[in-house]
Each structure stands twice: as C-alpha cells, then as structure tokens.
C-alpha cells in the first residue's frame, strides 16, 4: 500500500509506509518528489533545497552519517583541515565516512581541463582516436597487431620530442625528403641498440649497410670481417690517410708515393717507389778515370772506380755488382793478375785476368767480368775496385790509342762498375 504526503495530511503515514510521494500519488522510489509544474512557462520555483552551511559549520559536525549531502555556501569561515580538507570552494559536498568530498559534475574533456588521479586504460576495441583540424590530423589506433600513431599535415607530418630545451624532430614534407633533426641545446644524436644487436640501413627494402653489435661496419655485407668491410668497389676522391690513432690523423703520404703493406695487424705505410720491397732503390755506375800501371807484386786502387752508398734506417738492401776490367801489359811479356772488390776496405770478391806474350791480336788482354751480390743492413758503405799484379806489370784504365783501328774509343778499356740496389 502506498501513502501520498500532501498538505494537511498527518505525519503518521510516514511511519507506516515504505514509499513516500510528494506531488505524486504514485511514488516510484522511497522518496519521490515530483515538480508541481513540470512544463510550461510558470515562474514558480520547483526543486529541493539541500541544507546550506558554511565551511566552519560543516567542519564542526560530528557523527555525520556516510552519504550526508550539504551545500557549502561560504569558505570564508573555518579552515581547510580535518574533515574539511577538501572544502576549498562553494559547492555541494557529501560525507564519505571520514571527509567531506566535493560533488563534481562530470568533466567534458572537449571544453574542460582535468587531472588524471591514477593509471587509466582506454580500450579502443579496434577503433581509432583521431584529432582533426582541417586537413591536419593525429590518429592513435591499432591495425591488426600493430599499434599506430599517425600524423598528417597538408605540408608536413611530424613528431616532436622535447627534453627541456633539447628538441628532436622527425618529419616529412610534402613532395620532399623525410628528416630526423635535433635542435635547441641538444649536443648530439645517438642511434643505439641497448643490447648487442646490429643496426641496419636499407633502401628499396634491401640491406645496404650494417653496424654489428660489436661495432664493425659492413657496406653491402651484414657480416663485416674488419672494422670497415666494403663488399664492392670503393672510390676515394680525396686523400687517403693511414696510420694515426683514435685522436690523430694518419699520413696522406706525398706525391708519387705508393701504399705498401706492413703485414697483419699493422697499418700500411706510404713509400716512394724506390724504397718499396722488391723494387730497385737505385742504379749506380762509375768508371775508371786515369791510367795507372801496377808493378808486379803490388796492389793499387783502380782510379775512379770507388762509390759510397747508404742503406736507409729500418731497411735491408741487396747490392748487385757487375764489374768489367782490362789490365794489359805494355811489354811483350806474359802477365796475369786479379781485380778485387772491397767493402769498407775488406775484400769481398775477386776475378782473374791475364795477357799472353806475342804480337798483334794474340796479345790482346783477356777482359774480366765478375758479379757479386751482398745484402746489407742500414748504414753507409764504401766500395772500390783494386788490381793486384801477380806477374808482370799491368796498366788499368788503358787508352788503346796505339791499337790498329782505334777510333777515339777512350772508354774501350776502362774499368767499369755498375751497382743495382734492391729493396728487401
């Protein structure tokens, strides 16, 4: 049975019935208050007035039941402490069992700011969230198993991250190249994998360059064998520096030098061609100058056939000697002897020669040609040719002007020495 509370009705029915209607004979709840004029233009006031108190009054209440509702009409009194710690403005408050709590209307995120008070999850259920401003938009959504953040602009689509005054931009301009830039007080840009994983650079969906997890760089290879591995041609349009270290530049060499290997684990070096291993460092030649007669049983230097050569520091060189000599006897007697090659005054080679007695062509001296090779370390060396007369007197550097058919051949019987120096 329902009881209607109307003007002039006694209070007894409130106790006897479970539902009370004000302005309605059919209450739909424990207390059902129906407006007297639900429609129309009447100026009569319909509504419920919640008890109005100031902050001090609310703060002073004790034994307040949970869910008690009041309207705080002034915060000029009392203090924002205790049960009134949340009362900072005029408005509706309800008691949550320990504090008066502000009764807020729902915040419209389209025209109101707010504060998230805890972690929140928004499930898109396959839908996307799009922020649109004309032709420009930012989309947050999913596609299949992908999470996507997309930005579109009529002239530029960009992502920007700010760390204080440091700025990182990633953008692409319409009809132009995509870029990643830093600005502000950013000091560098690092491309990093936290684990020992490689960084790959691809074009046309094909790997072009790889930086391995250990720091080796491969061009056209994903398995570089050295710090830099170029699997293909290499073009250098400026100087090529070798040597140096992590903080200093290596050497670019000088004009005309060639690059030579120093073996595994050592930087190659620039060398002039005549200092490279296997090449001829120099070709040297001397010949006799004046005639000298050497009497039997004596030894003398051959005039003009002396040379001094230097092996550079840090190198070894092989000297190849080719010596040609004549030692004719100016009398009709037989003669014989030997040419010597000396290194720093020490004999290192010799060759025999002779001349028989007789007349005309029979008495032609037998020329001597001998070879010698020596390998030397760094230092300066003097080489000279001597002649030792074993029997009879012989003349070296003889000019055969008295010979039949002589035609001004002044060098025909000179002693000659050629020295080829090879780099080892």
Secondary structure, DSSP 8 states (H G I E B T S, - for coil): --EEE-TT--THHHHH-S-EEES-SS-SSSEEE--S-SSSS-----S----EEEHHHHHH--S--TT-EEEEEE-SSS-S-GGGTT--SSEEEEE-SSSEEE------TTT------S------TT--EEEEETTEEEEEEEETTEEEEEEE-SSEEEEEEEETTEEEEEEEETTS-EEEEEEET--------SSS--EEEEETTEEEEEE-TTS-EEES-SS-SSSEEE-S-----S---BS--SSS--B---TT-EEE---TTS--EEE-GGGSTTSEEEEEEEE--S-EEE-TT-EEEEEEEEEEEEE-TT--EEEEEEEEE--B-SSSS-EEEEEEEEETTEEEEEEEEEE--SSGGGG----EEEEEEEEE-SEEEEEEEEEEEEES-EEES---TTSTT--S-TTTT--EEEEEEEE-
